[in-house]
Amino acid sequence: MILEDHELERLLAGEKAAWDRFVARAAPVIFGAVRRRLEPAGRLADAEDVAQDVFIKLCKTDYRVLKTYDPARARFSTWLTVIASTTAIDHLRRLKKPADSLDVVPEAELSVEAKEPAWLKIPPGLLSPRQALVLELLYQKDLTPAEAAEALGVDPQTVRSMHHKALTRLRAHFSEETEG
Amino acid sequence: MTDDRLEREMSEKGETAMTAEDRALWRKARDSWTGPVEVGAEEAGEEGAEMDPLLLAAYLDGRLDGEEGAAVEARLAADPAALDLMTASREALAAGPDEAVPEALLRRAEGLVRPAPLPPRKGLFAALTAAVMMPGQAAWVGFAAVLMLASVAGFELGQTGLDNVAMVASTLGREVTLGLDPLAGPLL
């Protein structure tokens, strides 16, 4: 466990020793999440600085971000991983400037949008959120049904079933549009 | 993953196979639903708002109830940035912590928080101690002030000593003069 409840209290009280213990335990989680996101984009060299940015984010303004963690809602390591992944994604997004020529940007970095991509406006009642999510994971993220099942925390059979039903609805929807 | 491989995997399980046509159908749907189409997605939340890290963490931990979980999945289906964050976090959690953390990172991160300052001391002794313990330039200023005070005090003491000697010498001289001059009157 990265942080016991009583240690969180000491940390938020500004105890230096508690911070040092926290750094030692949290660094492997933070650095791992950051490295895993930056490496495929060819920015492994930035991992140390981005991990430091995560620590800054956690402690600045009297631990404002750290104070938003609630042990009753999620595990600390999961929450920390989300914070670290967000910071890494933001870093890649900042690196993508519109003025950059495509010739000078590494190919791997092109997979990261310069700004947040637009949302999908799915017609209400057409697909359930999970059906749409399954199609996104399979076709947009190129996951296998097993990987999609793991991402959703469900059985692979559920993913296959969702996929089948979603496509049936989609085909009907577009054939109606064409006929109409 | 290629459509062929996916199709084979799905076929083996007796499910409808995924084909290039299915992929094209989903792409077509996405394209028609991206942009200023004002339909649905109300439960997904407000566009542009950052996804709450704690809510996503709770979803990843499987701690959300049906309604909350469905709301998060609606957001993930509608918001590609949130989906990117979810898959990246899920991958990192599956891979586990990276034990090979650079030592420099640990030192830099530790340095972000400094030890709390010592409580202030009270009394004259504490003030004098603090003056002696002053760091850097402040110590030199203190030292210079002490030196100046010592000089002034020394000068004053010296001046007083000289005045006393002059007075004694003057008195002695008068007595001598009285003793040597027979024409002079009585001293008292």
Interface residues (C-beta under 8 A of the other chain):
Chain A: G14 E15 K16 W19 D20 V23 A24 A27 P28 V29 F31 G32 A33 R35 R36 R37 E48 A51 Q52 F55 I56 C59 T68 Y69 D70 R73 A74 R75 S77 T78 W79 T81 V82 I83 A84 S85 T86 A88 I89 E113 E116 P117 A118 W119 L120 K121 I122 P123 P124 G125 L126 L127 S128 P129 R130 A132 L133 L135 E136 L137 L138 Y139 Q140 K141 D142 L143 T144 P145 E150 A151 L152 G153 P156 Q157 R160 S161 H163 H164 L167 L170 R171 H173 F174
Chain B: M1 R5 L6 E9 M10 K13 E15 T16 M18 D22 R23 L25 W26 R27 K28 A29 R30 W33 T34 G35 V37 E38 V39 G40 A41 E42 E43 A44 E47 G48 P53 L54 L55 L56 A57 A58 L60 D61 G62 R63 A70 A71 E73 A74 L76 A77 A78 D79 P80 A81 L83 D84 L85 M86 T87 A88 S89 R90 E91 A92 L93 A94 A95 G96 P97 D98 E99 V101 P102 A104 L105 L106 R108 A109 E110 L112 V113 R114 P115 A116
